[in-house]
């Protein structure tokens, strides 16, 4: 993760009140300025002739990439820097690959099924990341593909899945060696290769663990839509950046062909809230609009406390969307958690009456029944 400016400063003459303190030979005004620049990699460590050897070797260790990244037709595999997502973030999600043997009878049918497979979840479209083929024929496909022989030549360590505890321990051992010790022997990304001798539930349990800890790629011999969908859903949750909330596009969403008199709901663009509300509105037999305001992916209360959901911002957003002109209905239903904003919203949106909605999305159906 690199050394911070303060950690670097501790080794420099100024921190030790030694000779050459703030001598400017590095072209920085002070040792502290040099330390700050070095922490951002914007100056060469050798610019200071008084850097102790201890700092040089520590710096070299910290800046060394622990795990290699390999790229197959634009697909990046590996390159991880941390053991736990919350330390920073994971870099490249575990690639999901399917092996196709072009000597087998039904390989073209399987390839077609794989090509047609797509999972859409939280605004992301997911497809099989890689086809690994063996046999004489190279499949004609728009998906990323590579032969098994070529894959074996890359800097990726292929581990054949065996006893669960053995494979799991090996993955953990390798990742810890790579990250904690930056041991070059373990810097290759890892691929777990599943042979077709397990049931889907066994495959699912094992592969789920390996996605969490610490396979960079998983290769299956069979294509099973339900299994892949489950693993992709899990993977999507693991490989999100914890510093960036999942969010959806801020805009007016329509459910069940609304017209100018339809119900109008409002929420923020936090993905989980959006999908909870959207699935309720979709399942109603009543047409409606959902106004999803921009709030950097924060949930309604967080957005309100961070001033990302203020009456002024909401009014501006609706004005930008020319929403007033689209509808005759003059009632907007806001989340129950924002009941305290009713008056200020009505002040900023004089053309609309504000109705306090439910706290939980699953109560929307009853709420709507009571409205009509
Ligand atoms: Fe400090 Fe070294 Fe820069 Fe001199 S050359 S100011 S000792 S960091």
Boltz pocket constraint, residues with backbone or C-beta under 6 A from the ligand:
constraints:
  - pocket:
      binder: B
      contacts: [[A, 12], [A, 13], [A, 14], [A, 19], [A, 20], [A, 21], [A, 22], [A, 23], [A, 24], [A, 25], [A, 26], [A, 27], [A, 28], [A, 29], [A, 30], [A, 31], [A, 32], [A, 34], [A, 35], [A, 47], [A, 48], [A, 49], [A, 50], [A, 51]]
      max_distance: 6.0
